[in-house]
């Protein structure tokens, strides 16, 4: 059986595809899996690291602004999109997949669109409550549209082909063990460990505040261990900014990295996670049963990240801090308060675990099987 999975630009469009690939491989011995994306997105690093071949297509996303620069960018984007359909058709004719799975992001558009034109079954996975433009454009001709939030159903066209499955979670996340993870990271039983990240692309405003938080940790002499993943863009400047503000990054309790590749170990070992509120991240936090501080991105459609985060907050699984309130001082004070309250964090973790959708992989597997040629 041949799967062709496409999606990219951010980790939230790549890790679900990797989870699907691994789940199919656990169910069948006849699997061949290929991915498609861009050479610039996070998929260009994540997919090869997982051992899968990645076909690349030149395409860029649209900008919403109406400035001359944005208009010029969008004209070029449309030109690339038109040309990329032809490239996608060539790739699909070579790969001969049984089904194409689109996991979102502009990188998935040409492959899914080409597959639909060639008569290859297509399945879309929309992990967010409010679907992206790519999903909306492709949903009409897709054989199945798999959603993770009921709110997305009508927004992708409704009907029997739209199925609520939940977000797939990688097996290494589901089966990660806290004690083994902490031993791997050389953490002592008494060590408190914080993991923070704003997504694979980073977030300039929040990374600036994180630089301030890391500096405050040094100045206050905090003893908890803290690793922060900056994302690709901010890694060029955040360490320098943090040092200029007073952070000590060598030989202390603070570490800055561009991306955490072994997220299963780091999140399993964490006492607290500070993050955005994307659906893929939420699925992993719930699967692991981890307490979190969520700073939802205000730059997403229909403010869906705050709605995601508020649902977890209502269940007692996280605390929400809005971006405009997320100063370095506030971030650190919330972190210190939660690290000092073991019972509170334990209760938050248990509440998160109750929201886990651990059967999402099986549901997605079964739905994909229904579109395969008999």
C-alpha positions, 0 to 999 in steps of 0.5 A: 500500500502506498501513502503520499502525505503532504503538508508543511510550513509549520510543525502543526501541519507536519507532525500529524502526517508523521503520526499517520505514517507511523500508525499505518506502518504499525498496522500493515507490513506492506506500507510505502510512504512518501511525503511532499512539501517545500525545501524551506519549511520545517518539513524539510528537516522533520521528514528526513529525520524520521526516515521518509523520502520528501519530494519538494515543490516550489510554492509560497503562501499568500499574504493578507496585506494590501501593500505593493510588496504584498501584492507583488508577493501574491502575484508571484505566489499565484504563478508558482501555484499554477506551475506547481500543479504540473510538477505535482502531477509528475511526482504523483505519476512517478509515486503511483500512490493509492491515496493522498493525505493532505495535512494542511498548509499551503505546501499541501495544495498542489499535491492534493489538487493534482491528485484530485485532477488525476482521480487519485483518492484524497483525504484531508486532515484539519487539526484546527477548529477553524480550517485554513484556506487550503483545506476549504479550497480542497474540501469540496473534491476530497473523498474524506475530510477528517476533523478534530473539532466539531466546529469545523464540520460546516466550515469544510462543507458538512455532509457524510464525508466529514468525520470527527476523528481527533488529532493523531498523536505520534506513538513515541508521545503516547508511550513516553514514560516520565521516569525514563525520559528524565533519566535520559535527560539526566534530571534528578528526581528533585529537579523541576523542568520547564519546556517552552516553545512558540511553534516551529516558525517562532513568534517574534513578540513572544520570543522577545518576552522569553528572552526577558524571562530567561534573563530574569531567571538568571538575575533571580537565581532560579533553580529550575531547569528551562529549555526554550525552542526559538523556532527557525527565525528567532534562533538567529537573534534570541540568544544574543538578546537574552545575553544582552539582557543578562541571561547566562546560557552556558553551564547554568539551568537555561538552554536555548535551541532552535527546535526540539526534535525529541519532543516526546522525551522533553515533554514527558520529562517536563513539570510544566510546558509553556506554549501556544494552543495549536491543536497538535500541541494540545493533543500531545499535552493531553496524551502525556497528561502535562500541566501547561501555561498556554499563550494562544496566538492572536494571529489565527483565523477566528481566534481559534487558539484562544478557544482551544486554550479556554476549553482546556482551562475550563477543564482545569488542564491549563492556565491561559495567558493572553499575549498582550499580558505575557510580559517576562515578569508575568511569565516567570511569576506564573511559572514559579507559582505552578512549580511550587504547587505540586498538587496543582500541577498534578491535578492539571495533568490529570485533567489534561489526560482525561481530554486525550483522544488516544484512538484518533490514529485508529479512527483515521486509519479506518476512514482512509481505508474506506476511500481505497479502490476495492 
